[in-house]
Amino acid sequence: MAYIVPSLRETLEDRELYTRSSLSDVTCRQCQAQVMVRKNSEHHTSIQWTREAVETCAVFSDLDQREDGRPVHSACPQLVASIEYAVSEGMVTVGAGVDPAGLDRDRRADD
């Protein structure tokens, strides 16, 4: 399978913005899998999994053993609880997400 590698500066900046910007490390309190998390709002959570985290997650391991495999968009309830704990303890800030249009930057410039 061919993989398209971004080459335009704007495309590289978008990739950085949407996959790495404003992410916080969160460790699952159950299995110790470490992921990167951004809470854009109370209802929108972005999670970046590494191969190591997927292999460490006990829930994903169990789901992978199913005959039909693990559903692509399945969530780990222990990780969700760990993220909620991190938010409640101030380790992850809600609303510290991306600002693709630069609106926050423009507002600060006007001050």
C-alpha positions in Angstrom: 0.0 0.0 0.0 1.4 3.3 -1.0 1.7 6.0 1.6 1.5 9.7 0.6 4.2 11.7 2.4 3.2 15.4 2.8 5.7 17.8 1.2 4.1 21.2 1.2 5.0 23.4 4.3 1.3 24.0 4.9 0.5 20.3 4.9 3.3 19.5 7.3 2.1 22.3 9.6 -1.4 20.9 9.4 -0.1 17.4 10.3 1.7 18.8 13.3 -1.3 20.9 14.4 -3.8 18.0 14.3 -1.6 15.1 15.4 0.9 16.5 17.9 -0.1 20.0 19.0 -1.4 20.6 22.6 -1.2 16.9 23.5 -0.7 15.7 27.1 0.7 12.3 28.2 -1.9 10.2 29.9 -1.1 6.8 31.4 -3.9 4.3 31.9 -4.3 3.7 35.6 -5.2 0.0 34.9 -2.6 -1.3 32.5 0.0 1.6 32.3 -0.4 2.1 28.5 0.7 5.6 27.7 -1.1 7.7 25.1 -1.2 11.4 24.0 -4.5 13.2 24.6 -6.1 16.5 23.7 -9.5 17.5 25.1 -10.9 20.1 22.6 -14.2 20.1 24.6 -16.1 18.1 27.2 -17.4 15.9 24.3 -14.4 15.8 22.0 -11.3 13.9 23.0 -8.4 13.2 20.6 -6.2 10.2 21.5 -2.9 9.3 19.7 -2.0 5.7 20.3 1.4 4.3 19.8 2.0 0.7 18.8 3.4 0.0 22.3 0.3 1.5 24.0 -2.0 -0.7 21.8 0.1 -3.8 22.7 0.0 -2.9 26.4 -3.7 -2.3 26.6 -5.4 -5.3 28.2 -8.8 -4.4 26.8 -7.5 -4.2 23.3 -5.6 -7.4 23.7 -8.8 -9.2 24.7 -10.7 -7.6 21.8 -7.9 -8.7 19.4 -8.5 -12.3 20.4 -12.1 -12.2 19.1 -12.8 -14.1 15.9 -13.8 -10.9 14.1 -11.0 -8.9 15.6 -11.1 -5.6 17.5 -13.5 -3.0 16.1 -11.5 -0.1 14.7 -13.2 2.6 16.7 -13.5 0.7 20.0 -12.7 2.5 23.2 -11.0 1.2 26.3 -13.2 2.0 29.3 -10.2 2.0 31.6 -8.3 4.5 29.5 -11.5 6.7 29.2 -11.7 6.7 33.0 -7.9 7.5 33.3 -8.4 10.5 30.9 -11.4 11.7 32.9 -9.3 11.4 36.1 -6.4 13.4 34.4 -8.9 16.1 33.4 -10.3 16.3 36.9 -6.8 16.6 38.4 -5.8 19.3 35.9 -3.3 17.2 34.1 -5.2 17.6 30.8 -6.8 21.0 30.0 -10.2 21.0 28.3 -10.3 23.5 25.4 -6.5 23.6 24.9 -7.0 22.2 21.4 -6.0 23.4 18.0 -6.9 26.7 16.5 -6.6 26.1 12.8 -7.9 29.5 11.7 -5.5 31.3 14.0 -8.5 33.0 15.7 -6.9 32.9 19.2 -3.7 34.4 17.8 -5.6 37.1 16.0 -7.6 37.9 19.2 -4.3 38.2 21.2 -2.9 40.6 18.6 -5.9 42.9 18.9 -5.4 43.2 22.7 
